[in-house]
């Protein structure tokens, strides 16, 4: 404000005078604006370039090994990377997907139940700190879960698993495998993974349930819904897509988990054939690559592992893409 | 099937805060009663105690009696869920369930009551949509999402949803405040028609609306901010708008309020 009290608004547009609406470049051309726009575009492009480069690197390193592969890459369960290369990913893929699915099947119902409790049932003095605690759990490093699962829980789980395979052993999925103890199976790894991904799914589900509009909830109550019926008519439909995408994020974490799986999961018994049993050992993509990393000698045998890494790369990509599609679809119907 | 409501010495609380004090009034069956008054005077709060929706809010509680044909809604043996099935409610903002189709929205209350028979559901859906003057507009798209309708249609869908369970009383909490004048007119005509079958209580900010749709009008006021609201008077709508007993009512209605 000038000492005379005149402002831009007082200036009348006149020929030769300054038109208050004429651009002085302030809105679009400022240097700071351009630098910031350039920086954000650059950062965005960089991410895309890095991802593409990783993909190209994996593909380029894997191709030479794939050319001399003596086994069928997608259907074989053997893994020989010695003088002759004969490797396939079927066993790794099965172990990776099976452990992750077990983890999801166990974790999602618990997560949804915990999230519903925290948002709909728990009093405020309890739900706030409990929610914070869950967020903290999501940040616990996986090696801690590996230690806990492998050295504390495994022994207690073994007799339960033996019991299950005695009763349900006629189903191939639950068949008993000689030489594999209860605490080192795919199924048990799935359980530990479930504990690992539970916090992240719970935290995201809790947030989405918390956002259920009061109008939807009151609409259900006003029709004479009980609390559970209100949850079924208002909260769950509203949160469904969010829970699915949260599960996908959890799945992504389970698929790529390395250290905890490596610590717990035993290999296939020496000389025994591969089976469908969840009570068998094995290796996931990540645990296989990590556990053999010390033996990488460069060249073709390493290429076999990189090919496996490429499949994991694509797998996680697909899972995240599905999650993205579901999130976008959710946007469409809430507007 | 419409019932009368008698409110006796009702105090309404949010936690320790007394929001409304000493309400005593009667609502006749098969009539429209309008609640008017300035913002914050507790008219919506009183409305929400008539179907025990008030206690959905944490800390919400009441003292006093609300009788529905001599049955105390707040008696210890009464289930609030059952009360809400008897006393339906329509809200300020249309709130159809967004993931449900038009048909499922109307049938939602019946399904909560355990009705599964497809033929009965279809009949009730049609009857309720006709009752809400919406049938002709939606009969060809019953399986489309309810959220795709216009605001006024959504509100009539919510009315259809409320009357589908055949309540004794229908509570409406400023049902037109989010609607344009034409949709408002449609709802007001509907309210006229509804009073043949239901006891209707409607909260409104719009005094012309109260004058147009209601048989009786209750005026609520509060002495000062932070003080509990109270019922000033309730009388025939004509009397309230032409010759009210209390001068505060006249001041409010004539715009000399404040």
Interface residues (C-beta under 8 A of the other chain):
Chain A: X124 X213 X215 X216 X217 X218 X219 X220 X221 X222 X223 X224 X225 X226 X229 X233 X234 X237 X238 X240 X333 X334
Chain B: X51 X53 X56 X58 X81 X82 X83 X84 X85 X86 X88 X89 X91 X93 X95 X96 X97 X98 X99 X100 X108 X109 X112 X113 X145 X147 X158 X161 X162 X165
